[in-house]
């Protein structure tokens, strides 16, 4: 779309500041957290400190995400398609206020302020039991989740209800923007999330309970139907990977599989999605490079969290490298 000519040019310039594979490798050569922080600042990442003057990893990373969403919001004049990547933060915040209220603790440290719904609105809706004030589909889902939780439901039920609402919001916004790249991203996200759900339940050996749960947990909107996924699930994990090798997710199946740890499978799923998103770099202007940039920052922050926390804990470099996802650049 020509309306995004300036925004796309701005995004392509911002791509030069991303912490991609080459810079991650440089960070991996550093075993001291202080030196890693210095190197991050050399790369243009503002290292924030807490009240005691110590490096605050989470605030630094959240600030990186906040800045990216703010910039895109400004240059796209509040376009709705970036919201697809912001809905999970709304989902997280609603889950947090519901669960923390029942436990009698404050959710402040669990909340993110770059979703589509102001944090203050989410907190107020919980305090006044007025989730209907939130936008749909979160309003209905939040009310259902809280009522279920307060009447003896477990935290997992809260997650299932709100995750379904989150993906419904993503699908609705993707359809409204009529962009094939973004629609395909959401479809792939649904499929990979459903596949991970199947693998996790299979490895938990949850038996009959798992068969019930899989029916409730599978999300709508993917290319892999519920019927197909349920059939694979009931036939066992080996069958699932075998059949997946004959789909468009064959590379994901080859990178992970039954012999891989769950951590490796989750990493492979993230890599599969990134391989698709990276195609946006080749598009000169439009929604695609803008959306791709935001996904790139999300992955960058995830990789930096893995690297910095691993460095602080003194983990072996090889172990940290195994957990890092593919980068956009």
NORKA-V245996 format. One record per pair of residues at least 24 apart in sequence whose C-alpha atoms are under 10 Angstrom apart, sorted by sequence separation. I is the first residue (numbers start at 1). J is the second residue. D is the distance in Angstrom with one decimal. If there is no record, write none. Layout:
i=[I,I]
j=[J,J]
d=[D,D]
This chain:
i=[19,88,89,90,91,93,98,138,141,193,194,210,300,303,18,19,89,90,91,93,94,97,98,101,137,138,140,141,193,194,223,274,299,300,17,18,19,86,89,90,91,93,96,97,101,138,139,193,194,208,299,300,17,18,86,87,88,89,90,95,96,97,137,138,191,207,299,300,17,86,87,88,89,90,94,97,98,137,138,190,191,194,271,299,300,86,87,90,93,94,97,98,136,137,190,191,193,195,270,299,300,85,86,87,89,93,97,136,137,138,190,191,192,194,296,297,83,84,85,86,94,137,138,190,191,194,198,202,296,297,83,84,90,94,136,137,189,190,191,192,194,198,201,202,295,296,83,136,187,188,189,190,191,203,295,296,82,135,187,188,190,191,195,198,199,202,203,137,186,187,188,191,194,198,202,293,80,186,187,188,197,198,201,292,293,94,187,195,199,200,184,191,195,198,199,184,198,199,198,199,70,94,98,102,69,94,98,101,195,66,68,69,99,195,66,67,91,94,95,98,99,102,281,66,90,94,98,102,278,280,281,65,66,97,98,101,171,195,278,279,62,63,91,95,99,171,278,62,63,87,91,94,95,98,99,168,274,275,277,278,62,94,98,164,167,168,274,275,160,164,167,168,271,272,273,274,275,14,163,164,165,167,270,271,272,274,99,161,164,203,267,268,270,271,99,160,161,163,164,267,269,270,271,11,98,160,192,266,267,268,159,160,191,199,264,267,268,99,157,160,199,203,263,264,266,267,11,95,98,157,188,192,263,10,11,188,10,96,200,95,199,7,8,11,94,95,7,10,94,200,95,196,199,200,7,8,92,95,199,7,8,91,94,95,6,7,196,6,7,91,92,195,196,4,5,91,92,195,4,90,91,3,4,91,193,196,88,91,92,192,195,88,91,87,90,91,192,193,88,89,192,193,87,88,191,192,87,88,86,87,189,192,87,88,188,189,192,84,87,88,84,87,189,86,188,189,84,85,188,83,84,83,84,186,82,84,185,188,81,84,185,83,84,82,83,185,81,82,184,185,80,81,184,80,81,81,181,182,80,81,181,80,81,79,81,84,181,182,181,82,81,84,85,84,182,181,182,185,179,181,185,179,180,179,182,177,181,182,181,82,81,85,81,84,79,82,83,86,81,82,85,81,82,85,76,82,82,85,76,75,72,72,72,72,68,69,68,69,65,68,68,65,64,65,64,65,61,62,64,65,61,64,63,61,62,61,60,61,58,61,61,60,57,58,57,57,58,57,40,15,12,36,37,12,36,12,11,15,33,8,9,18,33,36,8,9,20,24,32,33,36,8,9,12,15,19,20,27,31,33,34,7,8,11,12,15,18,19,33,34,5,6,7,8,11,14,18,20,21,24,28,31,32,33,4,5,6,7,8,9,10,11,19,20,24,27,28,31,32,33,4,5,8,9,11,12,15,19,27,30,31,33,3,4,5,7,8,11,15,18,19,21,28,32,2,3,4,7,8,11,18,20,24,28,31,1,2,3,4,19,27,31,1,2,4,8,19,31,1,4,31,1,30,28,29,28,28,28,28,25,24,24,21,24,21,21,22,20,21,23,20,21,22,19,20,21,18,19,20,18,19,18,17,15,16,15]
j=[43,112,113,114,115,117,122,162,165,217,218,234,324,327,43,44,114,115,116,118,119,122,123,126,162,163,165,166,218,219,248,299,324,325,43,44,45,112,115,116,117,119,122,123,127,164,165,219,220,234,325,326,44,45,113,114,115,116,117,122,123,124,164,165,218,234,326,327,45,114,115,116,117,118,122,125,126,165,166,218,219,222,299,327,328,115,116,119,122,123,126,127,165,166,219,220,222,224,299,328,329,115,116,117,119,123,127,166,167,168,220,221,222,224,326,327,114,115,116,117,125,168,169,221,222,225,229,233,327,328,115,116,122,126,168,169,221,222,223,224,226,230,233,234,327,328,116,169,220,221,222,223,224,236,328,329,116,169,221,222,224,225,229,232,233,236,237,172,221,222,223,226,229,233,237,328,116,222,223,224,233,234,237,328,329,131,224,232,236,237,222,229,233,236,237,223,237,240,240,241,114,138,142,146,114,139,143,146,240,112,114,115,145,241,113,114,138,141,142,145,146,149,328,114,138,142,146,150,326,328,329,114,115,146,147,150,220,244,327,328,112,113,141,145,149,221,328,113,114,138,142,145,146,149,150,219,325,326,328,329,114,146,150,216,219,220,326,327,213,217,220,221,324,325,326,327,328,68,217,218,219,221,324,325,326,328,154,216,219,258,322,323,325,326,155,216,217,219,220,323,325,326,327,68,155,217,249,323,324,325,217,218,249,257,322,325,326,158,216,219,258,262,322,323,325,326,71,155,158,217,248,252,323,71,72,249,72,158,262,158,262,71,72,75,158,159,72,75,159,265,161,262,265,266,74,75,159,162,266,75,76,159,162,163,75,76,265,76,77,161,162,265,266,75,76,162,163,266,76,162,163,76,77,164,266,269,162,165,166,266,269,163,166,163,166,167,268,269,165,166,269,270,165,166,269,270,166,167,166,167,269,272,168,169,269,270,273,166,169,170,167,170,272,170,272,273,169,170,273,169,170,170,171,273,170,172,273,276,170,173,274,173,174,173,174,276,173,174,276,277,173,174,277,174,175,176,276,277,176,177,277,177,178,177,179,182,279,280,280,182,182,185,186,186,287,287,288,291,286,288,292,287,288,288,291,287,291,292,292,287,287,291,288,291,287,290,291,294,290,291,294,291,292,295,287,294,295,298,290,290,290,291,293,294,293,294,294,297,294,297,298,297,297,298,298,300,297,298,300,301,298,301,301,300,301,301,301,302,301,304,305,305,304,305,305,308,309,309,304,281,281,307,308,284,308,285,285,289,307,283,284,293,308,311,284,285,296,300,308,309,312,285,286,289,292,296,297,304,308,310,311,285,286,289,290,293,296,297,311,312,284,285,286,287,290,293,297,299,300,303,307,310,311,312,284,285,286,287,288,289,290,291,299,300,304,307,308,311,312,313,285,286,289,290,292,293,296,300,308,311,312,314,285,286,287,289,290,293,297,300,301,303,310,314,285,286,287,290,291,294,301,303,307,311,314,285,286,287,288,303,311,315,286,287,289,293,304,316,287,290,317,288,317,316,317,317,318,320,321,321,321,324,324,327,325,326,327,326,327,329,327,328,329,327,328,329,327,328,329,328,329,329,329,328,329,329]
d=[7.5,10.0,8.0,8.4,8.6,9.2,9.8,7.2,6.3,9.9,5.6,9.5,9.6,8.5,8.4,9.2,7.0,5.1,10.0,9.7,9.1,7.6,9.2,8.1,9.1,9.7,8.7,9.2,8.4,6.5,9.7,8.5,9.3,8.7,7.2,8.9,8.9,9.9,4.9,6.5,9.7,7.3,9.8,6.5,8.5,9.5,9.2,8.0,9.2,9.9,7.2,9.1,7.0,9.3,9.9,9.3,7.4,8.0,6.2,10.0,9.5,9.7,9.2,6.0,9.2,9.4,8.0,6.9,8.7,6.8,6.0,9.4,8.9,8.5,6.4,9.4,6.9,5.6,7.3,8.8,8.2,8.5,9.8,6.8,8.3,4.7,6.5,8.3,7.2,8.1,6.7,9.6,8.4,7.7,6.4,9.0,9.5,9.1,8.8,7.9,9.8,8.5,6.1,8.6,9.8,8.5,8.9,9.9,9.6,9.4,7.3,8.1,8.7,8.7,9.7,9.3,9.8,9.8,9.6,9.2,9.3,7.3,8.2,6.6,5.0,9.8,7.7,7.2,6.9,8.5,7.8,9.4,8.3,8.3,9.7,6.5,9.5,5.2,6.6,9.4,9.0,8.4,8.8,8.9,9.8,5.3,6.6,8.0,9.1,9.2,7.9,8.4,6.2,9.7,8.2,8.1,9.7,10.0,6.1,6.7,8.9,8.8,7.7,8.6,8.1,7.1,8.2,9.8,8.2,4.7,7.7,10.0,8.0,6.1,6.6,8.0,9.7,8.0,6.5,9.4,9.8,9.6,9.8,8.1,9.9,9.5,9.2,9.9,9.2,9.9,9.2,9.5,9.3,9.5,6.8,9.6,8.3,8.7,8.9,9.6,8.3,8.5,8.3,9.3,7.2,9.8,9.6,9.7,8.9,9.1,9.8,9.2,9.8,9.9,7.8,9.3,7.8,9.6,8.1,8.0,8.4,8.4,8.5,5.9,8.4,6.8,6.1,7.4,9.9,9.6,9.0,7.9,9.4,9.5,9.7,9.9,9.4,9.6,8.6,9.3,7.9,9.9,9.8,8.5,8.1,7.5,5.7,8.9,9.7,9.5,9.0,9.4,8.9,8.1,9.4,8.8,8.6,8.1,7.8,8.1,8.9,9.5,9.1,9.7,7.6,8.0,6.8,9.0,9.8,8.3,8.2,8.4,9.6,9.9,9.6,7.3,8.3,9.5,9.0,8.7,9.7,8.6,9.9,6.1,9.0,7.0,9.7,9.2,6.3,9.7,8.8,9.9,6.8,5.6,7.1,7.7,8.8,8.5,8.1,6.9,9.5,7.9,8.5,9.9,9.3,6.2,8.8,9.5,7.6,8.1,9.5,9.1,9.3,9.7,8.1,6.2,9.2,8.3,9.5,9.4,9.0,8.6,9.4,7.5,9.7,8.8,9.3,8.7,8.3,9.5,10.0,9.2,7.6,9.6,8.3,9.3,9.4,9.9,7.5,6.7,8.0,9.6,9.8,9.2,9.4,6.9,7.8,8.2,9.8,9.8,9.7,8.8,8.7,9.9,9.1,8.9,8.9,7.4,9.8,5.3,9.2,8.7,8.0,9.5,7.8,6.3,7.8,8.9,9.5,9.9,8.6,9.9,7.1,8.5,10.0,6.1,9.0,9.9,7.0,9.5,6.9,8.6,9.9,9.6,9.4,8.0,9.4,8.1,9.6,9.2,8.9,8.1,6.2,9.8,8.1,9.7,9.8,8.3,9.8,9.3,6.2,9.9,9.3,6.3,9.8,8.5,6.0,8.4,9.6,8.2,9.1,8.6,9.9,9.7,9.8,9.2,8.2,8.9,7.3,9.1,8.6,7.1,9.7,9.1,8.9,7.2,7.4,7.9,7.0,9.0,4.8,7.7,8.0,9.9,9.8,9.1,7.6,8.9,8.9,6.7,9.7,7.7,7.3,9.2,9.4,7.7,6.4,9.6,9.1,7.5,7.0,6.7,9.8,8.9,9.6,8.6,9.2,9.2,8.8,6.5,8.6,7.7,9.8,9.3,9.2,8.9,9.3,10.0,8.2,9.8,8.1,10.0,9.9,8.4,8.2,8.6,7.2,10.0,9.6,6.6,10.0,7.8,9.3,8.4,7.8,9.2,9.4,9.3,9.8,8.9,7.8,8.6,9.9,9.2,9.5,8.2,9.8,9.9,9.5,6.3,7.8,7.6,9.8,7.6,9.2,7.7,9.6,8.9,8.9,9.8,7.4,9.0,9.3,8.3,8.6,7.3,6.8,9.5,8.4,7.3,9.4,6.7,7.9,7.0,9.2,9.4,9.8,10.0,9.4,7.5,9.6,7.6,10.0,9.2,8.1,5.9,9.4,8.6,9.6,7.9,7.6,10.0,9.1,7.9,7.5,7.6,10.0,8.2,9.6,9.3,8.1,9.3,8.5,8.5,7.7,9.1,9.3,9.7,9.7,9.3,8.0,9.0,7.0,8.4,7.1,7.3,8.8,9.2,9.6,8.8,9.8,5.0,9.8,7.5,9.9,9.1,9.7,9.2,9.7,9.4,9.8,8.0,6.4,7.1,8.4,7.0,7.8,8.4,6.0,9.2,8.4,8.4,8.2,7.9,6.2,8.4,7.2,9.4,9.5,8.2,7.4,9.4,6.7,5.8,10.0,5.6,9.6,9.1,8.7,9.3,9.1,9.5,9.5,7.2,8.0,8.0,9.4,6.0,7.5,9.3,6.3,6.8,6.4,9.5,9.4,8.3,8.7,6.1,9.0,8.2,8.4,9.2,9.0,5.2,9.7,9.3,6.2,6.9,9.3,7.3,8.8,9.9,10.0,8.5,7.4,7.6,7.0,7.5,9.9,9.4,10.0,9.4,8.3,8.5,7.4,7.0,6.9,9.5,9.9,9.1,9.5,8.9,4.8,9.9,9.8,9.7,8.5,9.0,7.3,8.8,8.1,9.8,9.1,9.9,7.9,6.4,9.0,8.2,7.7,8.7,9.2,9.0,9.6,9.2,9.3,7.4,9.4,8.5,5.8,9.8,5.4,8.2,8.5,8.1,6.6,6.6,9.2,9.0,4.9,8.4,7.8,7.3,9.9,8.9,8.6,7.8]
